[in-house]
Amino acid sequence: MTATAVEHSSPHAFVDPYAVDDTEPVWPAPAGQPQDADADYLLPPPDPAQRLHPAPALDPRDRRRLDLHAALTAAGIPPRPEDREAIDQLSALPRSVNAALQRWLRHTA
């Protein structure tokens, strides 16, 4: 039994998919500026009038509710959907009560 080399009918050239053609610039120059292949163009600064407005701050009660969810989850007690009413009631309590509750949960973890 002899080994035979597989011969191809036509040679395959290596094709580099990442090769860049230097004759044509990759990015067009901004309007009014000459085309230069080695130039680096910075974007203009954003227009403050077109920026998105930040979301309003969370209500303190909503913030306490989210913090309580996070504390329960970190303590290994993920809240269930039926716990929502209890969490809403606990979130309505003053900030100092909520802070104590979260501190107790941190110490149990």
C-alpha positions as CSV (number, residue, x, y, z in Angstrom):
1,M,0.0,0.0,0.0
2,T,1.5,3.3,-1.0
3,A,0.5,6.8,0.1
4,T,-0.5,9.1,-2.7
5,A,-0.6,12.8,-2.5
6,V,-3.9,14.4,-3.3
7,E,-3.4,16.8,-6.2
8,H,-5.7,19.8,-6.7
9,S,-6.7,20.8,-10.2
10,S,-6.1,24.5,-9.4
11,P,-3.8,26.1,-6.8
12,H,-5.6,27.9,-3.9
13,A,-4.1,31.3,-3.0
14,F,-4.1,32.3,0.6
15,V,-6.7,35.0,1.3
16,D,-6.3,37.3,4.3
17,P,-9.8,38.5,5.2
18,Y,-8.2,41.3,7.4
19,A,-6.0,42.7,4.7
20,V,-6.6,46.4,4.1
21,D,-6.3,48.1,0.7
22,D,-4.2,51.2,1.4
23,T,-5.2,52.8,-1.9
24,E,-8.6,53.7,-0.6
25,P,-9.2,55.3,2.9
26,V,-11.2,53.2,5.3
27,W,-13.1,56.2,6.8
28,P,-14.1,59.2,4.8
29,A,-12.7,62.6,6.0
30,P,-15.2,65.0,7.5
31,A,-16.7,67.5,5.2
32,G,-14.4,70.3,4.3
33,Q,-11.2,68.5,5.2
34,P,-8.7,67.0,2.8
35,Q,-8.6,63.2,2.5
36,D,-5.5,61.8,4.2
37,A,-5.0,58.1,4.7
38,D,-2.9,58.6,7.9
39,A,-5.1,61.2,9.5
40,D,-7.1,60.5,12.6
41,Y,-10.3,62.5,12.9
42,L,-11.9,63.2,16.3
43,L,-15.7,63.3,16.6
44,P,-17.2,66.7,17.4
45,P,-18.3,67.1,21.0
46,P,-21.9,66.2,21.7
47,D,-24.6,68.9,21.6
48,P,-26.0,69.3,25.2
49,A,-29.4,70.1,23.8
50,Q,-29.6,66.6,22.2
51,R,-28.5,64.7,25.3
52,L,-30.9,62.4,27.0
53,H,-32.3,63.7,30.2
54,P,-31.4,61.6,33.3
55,A,-34.2,59.7,34.9
56,P,-35.7,61.3,38.0
57,A,-34.4,60.2,41.3
58,L,-36.1,57.2,42.9
59,D,-38.6,57.8,45.6
60,P,-37.1,57.0,49.0
61,R,-39.7,54.3,49.5
62,D,-38.9,52.7,46.2
63,R,-35.2,52.9,47.1
64,R,-35.8,51.1,50.4
65,R,-37.8,48.5,48.6
66,L,-35.0,47.8,46.2
67,D,-32.4,47.7,49.0
68,L,-34.6,45.3,50.9
69,H,-34.9,43.0,47.9
70,A,-31.1,43.1,47.5
71,A,-30.5,42.4,51.2
72,L,-32.9,39.5,51.2
73,T,-31.3,38.0,48.1
74,A,-27.7,38.5,49.5
75,A,-28.8,36.7,52.7
76,G,-29.9,33.7,50.7
77,I,-33.7,34.5,51.0
78,P,-34.8,35.4,47.5
79,P,-38.2,37.2,47.7
80,R,-41.1,35.3,46.2
81,P,-43.9,37.0,44.3
82,E,-46.3,36.5,47.2
83,D,-43.9,38.4,49.4
84,R,-44.4,41.7,47.5
85,E,-47.1,43.0,49.9
86,A,-44.9,42.4,53.0
87,I,-41.9,44.1,51.3
88,D,-44.1,47.1,50.3
89,Q,-45.2,47.4,53.9
90,L,-41.7,47.1,55.3
91,S,-40.5,49.7,52.7
92,A,-43.1,52.2,54.1
93,L,-41.5,52.1,57.5
94,P,-39.0,54.9,58.4
95,R,-35.4,54.8,57.0
96,S,-33.9,53.9,60.4
97,V,-36.2,50.8,60.8
98,N,-35.3,49.7,57.3
99,A,-31.6,50.2,58.0
100,A,-31.8,48.0,61.1
101,L,-33.7,45.3,59.2
102,Q,-31.0,45.3,56.5
103,R,-28.2,45.2,59.1
104,W,-29.9,42.2,60.7
105,L,-30.1,40.5,57.3
106,R,-26.4,41.2,56.7
107,H,-25.4,39.6,60.0
108,T,-27.3,36.4,59.2
109,A,-25.6,35.8,55.9
